[in-house]
Amino acid sequence: MLHLCAAFAVLCPLSPGWLHALRRCSFCPVWWDCKACEQLSEGRSKPRMFRTKRSALVRRLWRSHTTLGGEAAEGQPESTSQPEPERDTNAHTCCCGKTSKGADHELKALTHSLLKRLKEKQLQILLQAVESKGGAGTGCLLLPRMLDPKLSKHTSYSLPVLLCKVFRWPDLKSSSELKRLYCCEMYGINSTDYYCCNPHHLSRLCELESPPPPYSKFPMELLKQPADSPNPPPSSTETGGPHYTAPDGLSDSRISQELGSRAHWCVVAYWEERTRVGRLYTAQEPSLDIFYDLPHGNGFCLGQLNSDNKSQLVTKVRRKIGYGIQLSRERDGVWVYNRSHYPVFIKSVTLDNPDSRTLLVHKVYPGYSIKAFDYEKSCSLQRPNDHDFTHEPWSGYSVQISFVKGWGQCYTRQFITSCPCWLEVFFNNR
């Protein structure tokens, strides 16, 4: 027999309080012992047709949260030029720094408490950013700096750190490990009232380690450029060994011939092994996206270039470029943000100790940012006229970036020309 109150609840969207009053009015003949009435009155069983859009957005967001060691978590704890160390994926750290079986439950309760305070439009922005993994151009998620007292007593983290822990890096510990991306509207703005909490407007900061020995025998004084010497022009970096430069290598005169007099702060050349593919790409805007496939891409699309390379490895790596990288010219230098799902490898003269004889190749994990080029540092560095460097063009105003595959002393590929897909980026000296 269908109870009257249960049937009435299906037809009318009443709140649990009204259902409780309805039950107390004894419309149901056996209301005092009716399990359906009890569940409806306590709000434990809500028909699907009555679920709000906000609650559906919250559930979809929680399904997208990351777990330590899970496939959805981005990157690794640090960037290093050495082979990747093994990690213990059995540990589970909750947002409050505890390790227990109830950590996930505690994290879920805290996250739901925060998400329920967001407006529907804010939830949609956050969901689009999380589900697209940063591929969609989402706006800022502006939230007040002052947390709700009931929420703040359960966590010592700021809202941006908390959301980054939930949706990107479960092992994140503090805001000092994060860098705000140039694309964020709050970049460079120190507001005392609001800050952007969009987890994909932030990146993990790479911390470089000191390069291992052997060290160069030349002191710092010999590496500094004389004040009266002209600035060295950008030229193709050493890519194939001490006696070999990249085929059809680039020079300042060649770049001028191809680009004319257009104003730009950097020039990008795309290579597949020893062959340059496509035209030189110039960047006038402070930020440049270089990608193979991006939902809302605006920049240098490598997927549109016509390549004659039929190598299976090149084809495979090219498709793994995905969202690629983002170059941004900022106050302290040029930053590279790895937007893809695979590591990228970077070699730059300003990344290493100037006393180092050889430049190291640095591995940058997905979701991490690294200052790939420092203008001020590059002006004070120049390789001495030693026999070890006479066959190498000066590479002080360029960096090399390889997608997916690394090269150098830690890899089977000794030179970047053996890498399937890579970039050569030249900078104007400001």
N, C-alpha and C positions, 0 to 999 in steps of 0.2 A: 504494500500500500504506500503510495507516494504521500509523504507528509506535506501538509499545506504550507508550512513555513519554508521548507526546502524548495518547493516548487515556486513559491512567491519570490524567493531569493534569486532564482534563475531568471525570472522575468523582470525584476526590478533591481537596479544597481544601488542597493542599500549599503551603508557603512556597517561595520561590525557593531557599533553602538545601537543603531536602529534595529539590527537583527536581534540583538540582546533584548531590546524593549519588545520587539515582536514576539520573541519567545516567552517573555514574562506575561504577555497578554493572553497566552494560552490558546492561540489559534491552532496550534498543533495539539492534537488530542493527547499525546504522550510526551509533551515538551519536557517534563521533568526527567525523562529517561531516553531522550532522543540524541544519539551520537551525531547525526547530521546537523541538528540544531546547535549542539555544543560546539562543533568545529566551526560552523559558520559564525556563531556569535563571538568566538575568540579570534576570528580572523586567520585561522590556520589553513583554511581551505577556501581559496578565492577562485571562482570560475575564470577560465582563461580569457573569456570575452570581456572581463572587467579589469584585467591587468592594464596598467597605464603604459604609455609609450616610454616614460621616464624609467620605469622599472625594467622594461625590456632593454633599454640602452645600458642600464647598469649591469644587467646579466651578461650582455654581449661584451662589455668591457672586462668584466671579471674573467670571462672565458679566454680573453687575450692576455692575461697576466703571465708573467714569466716566473720560472722556478730556477733555483740555483742548479746548474748542470743540465738544465733542460734545453731542448732544441731551439726554443723561442728566445732564449737569453742571448744578448748581443755581446760579441767581443770576448776579451780575456782580461785578466786583471792588470796587465801592463804590456807595453810595447818594448820589444827588445830585438837586437840584431842577432841574437843567438837562437838556436832551434827552440821551438816551443816546449816548455816543460810540461810534465804530466800534472794533471790536477785531480784532486780528490772530489769526485762528483757525488759522493754519498752524503756529505755534510749539507745541512739545510739551515739557512740563517733567515730568521724572520726580520721584519722591519724594525724591531726593537733590539736587535742584536742577540737574541736568545736562540738556542738550538734545542728544540724539543719537538715532540710529536704534535703538540698543539700550536706550533708556530704558524702553520698555514691557516689554521682557524682564526688565530689572533690577527694575522695580516688581513684576512678576508673581512673580519668585523671592522677593522680600522678603515680599510679601503671603502667599504660600503657606507660607513658613517660619513666619510668625506664626499663620496659621489652623490649621496642623497642631498647634500647641501648645494649641489650645482644645478644651474638652470638647464632646461632641455637643450637650448642652443649650445651651451657649453659642453654638455655631454656629447652632442653630435660632433663638435669640433674635435674633442678628445678621441672619440671613437674612430673618426676618419683618419686621424693621425696614427693611431695605434694599429688599425687594421691594414692601412697602406704601408706600414713600417716606414713612415716618413716620405713615401713617394709622392703623396698628394700635397699640394701647396696649401696647408691649413693655416689659419690665422692664429693669433695669440690667444692663450687661455689665461685671461687676467683674473687673478684672485687676490683678495686682501692679504697683506702681510700678517695681520693680527688673526691668529687662529681662534676658533671657537674654544672657550675654556674646557669644555667637555672633551674636545678632540685633542687639544694640546697636552693634556695631562697624560695621555697614553703614548706619546712619542716625542722625542727631542729633535726630530728632523723637521726641516722646513718643507713646505708643500711641494716645491720643485723636486727636492731630493726624494721625498716620499713617492711621488708619482713615477720618477725615474727608477726607483727600486722596484716598484710594482710592475711596470710595463717594459723596462729595458734591462736594467742591471741589478739583479737581486743582491749582489755583493757590494753595492755602493755604500759608502760609510759617511761621507760628508760632502758639502758643497764645494770644497776645495778641489775635488776630483773632477769637477764639471767646468765646461766652458760654454758660454752662450754663443750661438751661431750668429753669423752676420745677417742672415735672413730674418731674424727675429726683430720685430718692431721695437722691442725693449732693449736691443743691443746698445750698449753705451749709455743707457739711461738709468740713473740711480734714483728710483722713486721710493719714497718712504711709505707710500700707501698701498701700491699694488706691485706685483711682479708676474711675469709670464710663467705659467706652470706647464706649458705644452712640452711633454718629454722629448719630442722630436725637434724642438727649438734649442736643445742642449746636446752637447757631445761629451764624451769621456776624454779627459786630458791625458795625453801621453807624457810619461815621465822618462826621460832618457837617462841611461846609465853611462858612466865614464867608459870610454873605449878601452879595451884590453891592450897590453903591450904587444909587439914592440912599439916604442915611441920614436918620434923623429929626433934626429941628432941636432936639428936646427932650433935655436932658441926663438922666443916670441919676437925679439927685435928684428930678426931676419925675415920673419913672415909678414911684417907690416909693410904696407905699400908706402913708398916715399911720397911726401906731400906734393912734390913738384912733378910727379909722374902722371901721365894721362890715365883716365879711367879705362881699363881693359874692355874692349868691345865684346859683346856676347858672341860666342862661337860654339860649335858643336863639341860636346863633351866626349871624353874618352869612352868608347863603347865596345871596343873589340880587342883590347890588348895594348901593350905599350907602343906598338908600331902600327896601330890600326885605328882609324876613326870611322864613325858611322858612314855607310855608303851614301854617296850624294850628300855629304855632310853640309850643315848649315853654317853660314857665316853672316856677319853683320851686313855685308854688301848684298848677299843673296836674299836675306830677309827684306832689305830695303827694296830690291828689285820686285819681289813678289807682293809686297804690301804697299809700296808707294809711301806717301807722307801721312798716312792715317795715324791719328794719335791712339796710343794703346799703352797699357802697363805690362802686358805679357803677351807672348806668342807661343802657341802650342802646336807641336808637330806629333802626329800619331804614326807609330811604326808597328809593323808586324814582322818580327825577326829582323832581317837586314833590309827590309823594304819599307820606304815611307809610303803611307796610304793617304790619299786625299790632299787637300790644300792646307796651307797654314791657317790656323784660326787665331784671330786677335781678340783681345778682351778690352773693351772700353769701360764697361761697368765694373764696379768694385768686386762683384761676385760672379763666378763663372761655374756652371754645371757642365761636367764632362761625363757622358753616360752612353750606354748602349740602348737601354729601354727604360723610359721614365714616364709614369702616367701623365704628369703635367710638366714635361720637360721643356726647358727654354735655355738653349746653350749649344754646346758642341756635341751633336748626336753622332756617335761612332757607327751606329746601326745604319745610317743613311749613306755611308761611304761605300764605294765600289771597290771590293778587294778581289784580286786574282789569286790570292793564296788559297790553295785547296788542302792544306794540311789539316788533318783531323784535330790535332792539338790546338792549332790556332782557332779553328771554328768553335771548338768546345770552350776555350778560354774566352773568346769574344762574347759568347752568349752569357758567360758568368759575370761579365762586367756589370750587367744590370743597371742599378741606379748610379754606379760609378763613384766619382769624387766631386767635391766642391772646392774650388779655389777661391779664396777671399783675400783681398788686399786690405789689411788693417793697419792700425797705427804702429804696431811693433813689428810688422813684417807680413809675409804671405803665409796663410794657414791652409792646410789641406785637411778636409773632412772626408772620411771614408763612409760613403752612403751605401755601399754595396753589401752583399752578404758574405764576401770573401776578403781576405787580407790584401793589402797593397803594399808595395815595397818602394822605399824612397832613398835616394842618395843625394846628399847636398853638402856642400863644403861648409855651410854654417851650422850643420847639425852636430859636428864632431869637434873634439878637442883639436885646436890648431897644431898641437905638438904631435898629432898622430900622423904617421907616414902614409897610411892608406885610409881612404874614406870607407866607412862602414855603410852597409845597406840596412836600413831600419824597417822593421815589419810593423805595420799599422793595422790593427784589427778593425772589424766592422764597428761603426759607431764611435770611433776614436778620432780625435783631431791632433795634429802635430804642426808646430811652426816650422815649415819646411825651408823657409828662406828669411834671413835677417839682413835688411839693407845695410844697417850700420856696421854689422859684423863683417859683411862681405867686402866693404870698402877698406877694411884694415887687414884683410888677408890676401895673400898672393903667394903661390908656390915659388920657392927660390929656384934659381937657375942651376939646378943640380942635374946630374946625369940621369937620375931616376925619373925626372919630370920633363926632360927636354922633348920627349916624343908625345907629350900630352898637352893638348890645348888648354888654356886657362878656362876653368869651368866655374868661375866665381859668380856668374850671373845666370845660372841655369840649374835646374834639378831634373833628375830622371825618376820616373815613376813607372813601375811594372804592375800590371794587374794579375792577381792570383798567384803567379809564379815568381819566386825570388831568384837572386843571383848573388855571386860573390863567394867568399871563402867558406861559407857554411852550406853551400849548395853545389850541385853538380854543374850548374851553369855558371861559368866563371865571368862571363860578360853579358851585358844586357841585350846584346844583339842575338843571344840565344833564347831570349824570352819571347813567348808568342805574341803578346800585346803590351806595348809600352808607350810612354809619352816622354817627350823632351820639351820642357817648359823654359822659355827664355824671358828674363825680366829686364825692363828698362831701369837704368840707374837713376833714381830720383834725386 
